[in-house]
Amino acid sequence: MLMILCVCVSFTSCKENVAGKINKANLEVAKERDYKINEGAAGLTFDRNSHDFGEIIQGDVVETTFTFKNTGKSELIITNATSTCGCTVPEWPKEPIAVGGEGEIKVKFNSAGKSNKVTKTITLTTNTPSGKESVIIKTDIKPKEKNS
């Protein structure tokens, strides 16, 4: 009996129109707050958003550097940089980048155990309006020739 009562309550309690409960004045205040935050935020502009290593041989380790500029209105802070797999290792500046200042993201890719076309995304956690910025590396990995 208790089980039936719980099921009935769960079905009837979710029928409210949640969108109708939003206070439009609070929504406008939040939009204005977000606009002001973004207006004075750091900005990150890369020299390029992707790099193609072209054809490499399985087992090769290749590197590239993405240069960027803080195009915002406050110091740029990068708190983390991650990749879609452990074969791609990013290095990023740990110190804040001044407005108008430049920095580099170095990316090293190890192709051991990989084959064919590969695309990896490096995601930076930042204090830019979106909170995340990313760059992409690509390559086409050819098999290592076997010794006869």
GIGI-V566138 format. One record per residue. N is the residue number from 0. RES is the residue in three letters. PHI is phi in whole degrees, 0 to 359 (999 if undefined). OMEGA is omega in whole degrees, -180 to 180 (* if undefined). D_LAST is the distance of its C-alpha to the last C-alpha in Angstrom with 2 decimals. Layout:
n;res;phi;omega;d_last
N;RES;PHI;OMEGA;D_LAST
N;RES;PHI;OMEGA;D_LAST
This chain:
n;res;phi;omega;d_last
0;MET;999;179;76.55
1;LEU;297;179;75.07
2;MET;299;-180;71.69
3;ILE;296;179;73.36
4;LEU;297;179;75.15
5;CYS;297;180;71.92
6;VAL;295;-180;70.21
7;CYS;298;180;73.25
8;VAL;295;-179;73.36
9;SER;294;179;69.68
10;PHE;287;-176;70.06
11;THR;274;-176;73.20
12;SER;282;-176;72.31
13;CYS;264;-175;69.42
14;LYS;269;180;71.52
15;GLU;285;177;72.83
16;ASN;274;-176;71.94
17;VAL;292;-179;70.14
18;ALA;300;179;69.95
19;GLY;289;-179;73.75
20;LYS;271;-179;73.96
21;ILE;287;178;72.26
22;ASN;278;-176;74.79
23;LYS;299;178;74.40
24;ALA;295;178;75.93
25;ASN;295;179;73.31
26;LEU;296;178;70.57
27;GLU;295;177;71.98
28;VAL;298;180;72.22
29;ALA;295;179;68.56
30;LYS;298;180;67.50
31;GLU;295;178;69.53
32;ARG;299;-180;68.12
33;ASP;297;178;64.52
34;TYR;298;-180;65.33
35;LYS;295;178;66.79
36;ILE;297;-178;63.81
37;ASN;293;-179;61.37
38;GLU;298;-179;63.62
39;GLY;254;-175;63.17
40;ALA;281;172;59.58
41;ALA;290;177;56.59
42;GLY;229;-179;54.35
43;LEU;228;179;50.67
44;THR;237;-180;49.35
45;PHE;274;174;45.69
46;ASP;293;175;44.57
47;ARG;201;-177;42.18
48;ASN;262;179;41.50
49;SER;211;177;37.78
50;HIS;220;178;34.68
51;ASP;250;179;31.58
52;PHE;284;-177;28.47
53;GLY;73;180;26.90
54;GLU;278;173;23.15
55;ILE;228;-180;21.20
56;ILE;263;179;17.72
57;GLN;310;-178;17.69
58;GLY;103;178;18.69
59;ASP;295;172;20.71
60;VAL;247;-177;24.31
61;VAL;238;-179;26.80
62;GLU;225;171;30.56
63;THR;212;179;33.62
64;THR;233;174;37.34
65;PHE;260;177;40.09
66;THR;264;179;43.45
67;PHE;222;178;46.61
68;LYS;229;174;50.37
69;ASN;279;-179;53.14
70;THR;260;-179;55.28
71;GLY;266;-176;57.62
72;LYS;244;175;60.95
73;SER;212;-180;60.00
74;GLU;303;177;57.32
75;LEU;268;178;53.87
76;ILE;237;175;52.50
77;ILE;254;-176;48.96
78;THR;266;-179;48.97
79;ASN;197;173;45.45
80;ALA;219;-178;42.15
81;THR;230;178;39.79
82;SER;235;-179;36.69
83;THR;284;173;35.60
84;CYS;200;-178;32.84
85;GLY;289;179;31.92
86;CYS;284;-178;28.89
87;THR;242;-175;31.50
88;VAL;242;177;33.82
89;PRO;266;171;36.95
90;GLU;239;-176;39.22
91;TRP;223;179;42.79
92;PRO;291;-179;46.03
93;LYS;270;-179;48.11
94;GLU;268;178;51.33
95;PRO;298;177;53.51
96;ILE;257;-178;53.06
97;ALA;296;175;56.45
98;VAL;303;-178;57.76
99;GLY;84;-180;56.20
100;GLY;283;-180;53.62
101;GLU;239;178;49.89
102;GLY;207;-178;46.88
103;GLU;225;170;43.13
104;ILE;245;178;40.74
105;LYS;265;-178;37.32
106;VAL;234;178;34.51
107;LYS;246;-179;31.09
108;PHE;240;178;28.40
109;ASN;254;-175;25.31
110;SER;271;180;22.76
111;ALA;302;178;20.80
112;GLY;79;-180;20.72
113;LYS;253;177;22.15
114;SER;206;178;21.10
115;ASN;68;-178;22.88
116;LYS;282;-178;26.31
117;VAL;229;174;28.02
118;THR;231;180;31.63
119;LYS;233;178;33.25
120;THR;252;176;36.96
121;ILE;252;-176;38.45
122;THR;249;179;42.06
123;LEU;257;173;44.66
124;THR;267;-171;47.81
125;THR;226;173;50.60
126;ASN;259;173;54.36
127;THR;282;-179;54.22
128;PRO;306;-179;56.29
129;SER;280;180;53.38
130;GLY;83;-180;52.22
131;LYS;215;175;48.56
132;GLU;227;-178;46.55
133;SER;214;173;42.90
134;VAL;229;-175;40.06
135;ILE;230;170;36.79
136;ILE;242;-180;33.24
137;LYS;224;173;30.72
138;THR;197;175;27.10
139;ASP;239;-173;24.37
140;ILE;264;178;21.17
141;LYS;263;-178;17.90
142;PRO;295;177;14.82
143;LYS;289;180;12.45
144;GLU;291;-180;9.21
145;LYS;274;176;6.30
146;ASN;284;-178;3.80
147;SER;265;*;0.00
